[in-house]
Amino acid sequence: MSNQAVTEFLQELLRSEALREELKQAEAGQLEKDQRSPVEDELLRVVANVRFYLDLMVSFHGNLDTPNPEDAKNILGKVLVQHGAADPHVDQEQVMAFWDEMNNANVDWYMTAYGGAVHSFTNPAADSLAKIFNMPIGYNKAADEKSWSDMVQFFKTIFKS
């Protein structure tokens, strides 16, 4: 089943008021495990995972422009951007437009720029691919390790448990 099909299936299931109420009760611990069906157990697991991804979004060396900056108002979770400061695919104008987009939409966002890092800085195969395809990308071990460490620390801060 494709991701799109799974998403549509879950959306249809969650449109059921009765199921939503049971899921709320189950999440709140008011519906004991033996009172839930296997489908409800699986839905709880999936919904918990979906909420995790929606609570915090992380981008590594991503493109920062969007077709419609107004869409940022739909972002409810936190956004963490790990950016290569020397990335020729994302110029300073795009970075500043992203900042404006996030700020104008009141998004809770964070961005770290890693000096000397270009596009694909977390991909150890980037140097080889750059040569094969004549692309301005490259691996940066220091930025890779630091950006991952920064993300893990961010998770620990956000998801204290």
N, C-alpha and C positions, 0 to 999 in steps of 0.2 A: 504494500500500500504506500503510495507517495506521501510526502509530508503534507501536501495540499489536501489530499483525501483525508488524512488523519485529522488535520485541523478542521476541515468541514464537518467531519463526523463528530468531533468533540464539541464544536459550536452547536450543532444540532441537538446533541444530548444535553448540553448545559442550558438549552432553551426551555427544557422541561422544568417547570416551577417545583414540582414535587422532588425531582432529583436534586435540584439546587438546594432545596431545604434540607434534604437528607445529607448532602455533602457538607453543608454548613454545620449540621449537628455532629456529624462524624469528625470534622476538623476540630470542633470545640470539645470533643470528647464526650458528647452527650449521647452518641449512638455507639454502643459497644460493638467490638469487632464481630461477635457472633450474630449481631443483628444486621450486618451488612452483607450484601451479596458479593461474590468474587468480582463482578463488574464494577461495583461501587468501590471496592478496594483498589482495583486497578486505576479507576478514574481519579481517586484520591492521590495515588502515586503520580499520575501524569499531571494532574492539576498542580500539585506541589512543585513538580519540576518546571512546569510552564511559568508558575509564579516566580520561581528563582530566576529564570532567564529574563523575566520582565521587570523584576525588582532592580536589576543591575545589568547594563549592557556594556561590553568591553570591545574596543576596536584596537587592533594592532595594525599599524601602517596602512590605515584605510583611507579611501578617498573621502573628503569631508564635504563635498558639495552635494546639494540635494535639489531635485527638480522643483520642489515647492517648499520653501523655508517655513511656510505657515504650518506644515505638518508637524513641526517640532512641538507644537502645543499639545499634541497627542501623547507625548512621552511622559510617562508617569514615574518611571524608575530613574535611578541614578545612571549617569553615563561616564565612563572612563575611557579616555582616548590616549593611547600610547603611540606617539608620533615621532617619526624620524625627522629631525630638524633640517636635514639636507635632502629631503625627499623631493626630487624634481617633478613628481606627479602631483604634488600638493603645494602650490605656491603660497606665499604669505597672504595674498589677497583671499585665497580660499580659506586659510586658517582664520583670518579676521572675520570673514563672512560667517564661518561656523560659530565663532565666539558670539557674534551678534545674534545669530539664530537661536543659540541656546539661551542667552541672556534675555532676549525678547520674549521667549516662551517660558521663562522662569524655571528652566530645567536645572536640576541639581547635577552639575557636570564638573568633571575634573579632566585636566589634560597635562600630560608630561611630554616634553619634547626632548629627545635624546640627541645631543650634539654629534655631528659627524655621521649620523645614521641616515641611510637612504631607504627607499622603498624595499620591502621584503627583508628588513633587518633581522627578523627572527627566523628566517629560513636558511638553514645551513647549505642548501643546494643553490641558493641565489647567485653566488659567484659563478658557478658553472652555467646556470641558465642565462646569466647576463652575457657570457661569452657566446653561447650557442645562438641566442636570439638577438644579440646586440641591443640589449635593454639596459637602461640606467637603474639597475637594482643591485643589491649586495648584502651579504651577511655581515653583521656586526656583533661579535660574540659578547662584548661588554654591554651593549644596548639590549641584546636578547636576554641575557641573564638578569640585568637590572630591571627591565620592563616586566619580566615574569615575577621577580621578587616583589616589585612594587604592586603588581596586581594581587598577588597572594596577600600582602599586607593590607591592601585595600579591602579585600574580602573579609579578612579577620576583623577589620574595623567596622564594616557595614553589617556583617552577619555574626555578631557576638552571640555565642550560644554556649 
